[in-house]
Amino acid sequence: MRAKLALALALLALSLAAAFGPAARPTAALTNCDADPSLDSEEQAFLQLINDHRAQNGLAALSPSDTLDRSAQWKSQHLADNNYFAHDDTPINRTWGQRIRDCGYGYQTSIGENIFAGRSSAVDAFNAWKNSPGHNANMLGSSYAAIGIGRAYNAASTYDWYWTTEFGGVADGYTSGSTPTPTPTRTPVPPPASYPCADVTGDGRVLIDDVLFVVARFNTADPLPDIDHSGKVAMVDILIVIRQFNTSC
């Protein structure tokens, strides 16, 4: 049985300023970049998570991009199918920046990339990147306006699930489908005998960020801040966080 250490180990981030040459428009031909740029439900959930995170830090939302989505999805599938973990497309000797260009994003602007492996959910990928300074710096990059998000699965690979996010300074449009606000659903379960730690942001302590996170999702069915497992984020969840304030998890 393979050891699943990806959550702790499989994290890499890169960024470049003005990485490409003088091209002002995306290239028309796609070179080895055959991927579906539409966002699935978990990828849409990640888009909401990262834009909430940026809003909490006074930054503008990122717009989904067909070209960056294509690069992200191609990369995640390539990682899964070829069982490796690196930014550059090492099996075909291509750099990560060249891949982004090959997928149609040919603007002269800042770009960045995060990759992650080992978990399928948007929340797990987001929290892993948020708690890593280099990855979080990409997610909160003030020069970025667009994002590509892709995840892929291969049971024969070391880590099963692979995530890639691409960042770019030009929002070049998303035409592959709508990106509705996710509406998580879950079957309510009886409240536990004792409530779990209210560190919903995953930084190891219950602080004001956790209070604000729960307050912002008040009266929704979001499972993460629904600490008492009632099926709704309600006043009792806020009170639980307040009672646990300034404690370690």
Beta strands, then each sheet from edge to edge (+ up, - down):
strand 1: 11-16
strand 2: 63-64
strand 3: 111-117
strand 4: 146-153
strand 5: 161-168
sheet 1: 1+ 3- 5+ 4- 2-
end
